[in-house]
Amino acid sequence: MSSSDSAPTEQTEKQQRPHIVGPSELESPFPILVSGAVVKGFGRGGKQLGIPTANLAEDAVERTLQDIPIGVYLGWAQIAGEQPVWPMVMSLGWNPFFKNERRSGEVHVIHNFDSDFYGRTLNVAILAYIRPERNYDSLDALIADIHFDIDVAHQSLAREAYQQVKNSDFFLSEKDETQHQ
């Protein structure tokens, strides 16, 4: 078999992925709005990947996100009662590289925070689907794909319809009803 007939590599698949996803105007089912307590996860995001995640409580994932496909999404996130609203990417699924036994919603808020916010409420507006969940041959390939997802989020969220969501009433609440830990 010639090299042109071979299966695409993770690198060529990434090169073929678009840098902007979603239509220029939001379409159903987006935006999907979810609020949930941030719970301790497996500790892999920040420590192993260098990409910290805020894991939504299982009840928030099951209550609000049970009917959308697993995969990676983009949108906005906010620690309830605080400003500003930050861009985010979210993995919804089983994370096959790590062989999770339950579906999870892991939000990477694209901002460097000084401390964790376990127990706080995270408001998330999901605006577009980036890609399906996949398994990886290596941790480096997973990390590279997440960084590409972050770039896609930045470029996609720059559009006017997506910018308007971060100023919506959903993010204007001054109240954080969860306990701070």
N, C-alpha and C positions, 0 to 999 in steps of 0.2 A: 504494500500500500504506500502510495506516495505521501509526502508530508501534507499536501493539500487535501488528501482524503481523510486525514486523521481527525479524531474527535477534537472539538475546541478545548483549549486549555482555560483555566480560570482567568489567566491574563487576557486572552483574546475575548472571552465573554465579557469581561469588565470593559474592555475597549469598545465593545459593541453596545454597551448600555448607554441610554441617553443621560445627559447631564441635567435635563429638566424633565420632570414627570408631572402628570396631571394636566387637565385642560386649563386654559387661561382663566376661565370662570369656574368656580366650584360646581360640581354636579353631584347628585344623589349617589351614594349615601352620605357624602361629606357636606359639612363637617360632622364628625362624630365627637361628641363631648363626653368626657369621663372624668370623674373626680374620685380619688381613692387615697387611702392611707399608704404611705411608703413603708414597706416592710423590708426586713433583712433578707437578702437573697443568698446566693452561694458564695459571694465575695469574689467573684471572678472578674467582673467588669473593670473595676479600678485596679485591682492587684495584678491580675493575670493579663488583662488586655490593655490596661492603661486608658480605658474608656469607661469611666464610672457610670453605673446605671442606677436609676431609682425604680425599684421593683414595686409595681402596684399590688395591693392586697388581692388575694385570689377572688374574693367576693366582687370586687370592682371589675375584674377581668371577666368573670362569668356573667355578671349582671348586665354589663354594657357591651361587651365585645364578643359574645358567644356566636353571633351570626355573621361576623366578617371573616374573610379568609385569613389563614395564618400567613405571615410574611413580615416585611419591613415597611413601615409607614413614616411619614413626615408630618410635622405640624408645629404647634406652639405649646409650651408648658410654663406653668407658674406655680410656685409654692404659694398656696392660698394665703391671702392677706398681705402678700408682698408684691412689690413691683420691682423690676419690670417683668415682662413676658419674654421668655427665651425661645429660640428655635430648638426643635428636638427631632430625634429619630427614635422610633420605637420598634422593637422586635416583639411580635406577637406569635407565640408558637411554642415548639418543643425544644428548640435549640439542639438539633441533632448532633452537632460537633461534641456537645457535652452530655448527650444522652439523657436529657431531662425526662422525668417520668410524669410530669404534669405540665399543662399549658401555662405559660406565664406571659405577662406584659412587662417588658423591661424598657424603660424610657431613659435614653441618654439625652439629658438636657445639655445643650451645646453652650456651656459656660463653666468656668472654673470656680467652684464654690470653696469657701474657706473651711466648711464643716459639713458633716452629713446632716440629713434632715429626716431621719427615721421617725415614724409616728406622725409626721406632718401630712396634711392633705396636699396632693399634687393635682392641679387642674390641667387637663390635657385636651387640646383640640386637634384631632386627627384630620388632616386635610387631603392626603393623597397616598396612594399605594406606590411604593418604590419598586419592590421586587419580591419574588417568592422566597420563602425560607429555604436554605440549602445546607448541605453538609460540606465540609472542607477537608482537603488533604492535609492541611497544616494550620497551626495557630496563626502563622504569619499571613496566610491567605485570607483567613477570617478577618484579621485586623485590617488588612488592606481593603477588603470589601466594605467594612464598616466606615473606614475613612472616605471611601468613594461615596457611600450613602450620605455621609455628612456634607460632602461637597454638593451632592444632588439636592439635599435639603436647603442649603444656603441659596443655591441658584433658583430653585423652584419657589421658595418662599419670598423671593424678591418681587414677585409679580403683585400688582395692586390688589387683586381679589384676595390673595393670601395674606397680604399685609393688613387688610381691613379686619380680619378675624382677631388679630391680637389686640384690637381696641374694642372688642365686643363686650357686651354686658357680662358674659360668662367669666371674664377675667377682672371685672370691676369690683367683685365682692371684697369687702374689707375683713371678712371673718374667716378664721381657720378653726374649724370645729373639732379638729383632732388634738390629741394630747401631744405635747412636745416632749421628746425624750433626749 
